[in-house]
């Protein structure tokens, strides 16, 4: 099985901000992750990435909030997207 792209989307949220989401189903899990997905979800304002959820090989599931890198417990794609948007809403002052 080859990698299959499940999602590739960029949403413009304001004149200076956007969210970009890319998710792949991969043939086998990446080192450090226990699932068959490779993902990158980012929230960018004025050219600066304020939030990024990703799972690069060796690091596993984690997210970046400003300069901090924090562990993330992956449960499902739906929960990942929900957690990402909750963080984006918090950063935007929506919540």
C-alpha positions as CSV (number, residue, x, y, z in Angstrom):
1,X,0.0,0.0,0.0
2,X,1.3,3.5,-0.9
3,X,0.7,6.5,1.3
4,X,-2.7,8.0,0.6
5,X,-3.4,11.7,1.1
6,X,-6.6,12.1,3.1
7,X,-6.7,15.9,3.6
8,X,-4.9,18.9,2.2
9,X,-6.5,22.2,2.9
10,X,-5.6,25.8,3.6
11,X,-8.2,28.0,5.1
12,X,-7.7,31.8,5.2
13,X,-9.0,32.9,8.6
14,X,-8.2,36.6,8.3
15,X,-6.1,39.0,6.2
16,X,-3.0,37.9,8.2
17,X,-3.8,34.4,9.3
18,X,-4.4,30.9,7.9
19,X,-4.7,27.3,9.0
20,X,-3.1,24.5,6.9
21,X,-3.9,20.9,7.4
22,X,-2.3,17.9,5.7
23,X,-3.0,14.3,6.6
24,X,-1.7,11.1,5.0
25,X,-2.6,7.4,5.7
26,X,0.8,5.6,5.6
27,X,1.5,1.9,5.1
28,X,3.0,1.5,8.6
29,X,3.2,3.8,11.7
30,X,6.0,6.3,12.0
31,X,8.7,5.7,14.6
32,X,7.3,7.1,17.8
33,X,3.6,6.9,16.8
34,X,1.1,4.0,17.2
35,X,-1.2,4.7,14.3
36,X,-1.0,4.8,10.5
37,X,-1.2,8.5,9.9
38,X,1.3,11.2,9.1
39,X,0.0,14.7,9.8
40,X,0.9,18.4,9.9
41,X,-1.7,21.0,11.1
42,X,-0.5,24.6,11.4
43,X,-1.9,27.9,12.4
44,X,0.1,30.9,11.0
45,X,-0.3,34.6,11.8
46,X,1.8,37.3,10.1
47,X,4.1,34.6,8.7
48,X,4.8,33.1,12.1
49,X,3.6,29.6,13.0
50,X,1.9,30.0,16.4
51,X,0.7,26.4,16.6
52,X,1.6,23.1,14.8
53,X,0.5,19.6,15.5
54,X,2.7,17.0,13.8
55,X,4.3,13.6,14.1
56,X,7.8,13.5,12.6
57,X,9.6,10.2,12.7
58,X,11.5,9.6,16.0
59,X,9.5,12.3,17.9
60,X,6.1,10.8,17.6
61,X,2.9,12.8,18.2
62,X,3.5,16.3,19.6
63,X,2.6,19.9,19.1
64,X,4.3,23.2,19.1
65,X,2.8,26.2,20.8
66,X,4.9,29.2,20.2
67,X,8.5,28.1,21.2
68,X,7.3,25.2,23.4
69,X,7.1,21.6,22.2
70,X,4.6,19.4,24.0
71,X,3.5,15.8,23.9
72,X,0.2,14.9,22.3
73,X,-1.8,11.7,22.8
74,X,-3.3,10.8,19.5
75,X,-6.7,9.0,19.8
76,X,-8.3,9.6,16.4
77,X,-8.2,11.9,13.4
78,X,-11.5,13.4,14.5
79,X,-10.1,14.2,18.0
80,X,-6.8,15.6,16.5
81,X,-8.7,18.0,14.3
82,X,-11.0,19.0,17.1
83,X,-8.0,19.6,19.5
84,X,-6.3,21.6,16.8
85,X,-9.3,23.9,16.2
86,X,-9.9,24.3,19.9
87,X,-6.3,25.6,20.2
88,X,-6.7,27.9,17.2
89,X,-10.0,29.3,18.6
90,X,-8.2,30.0,21.9
91,X,-5.3,31.7,20.2
92,X,-7.7,33.8,18.1
93,X,-9.7,34.8,21.3
94,X,-12.8,33.0,20.1
95,X,-13.2,30.9,23.2
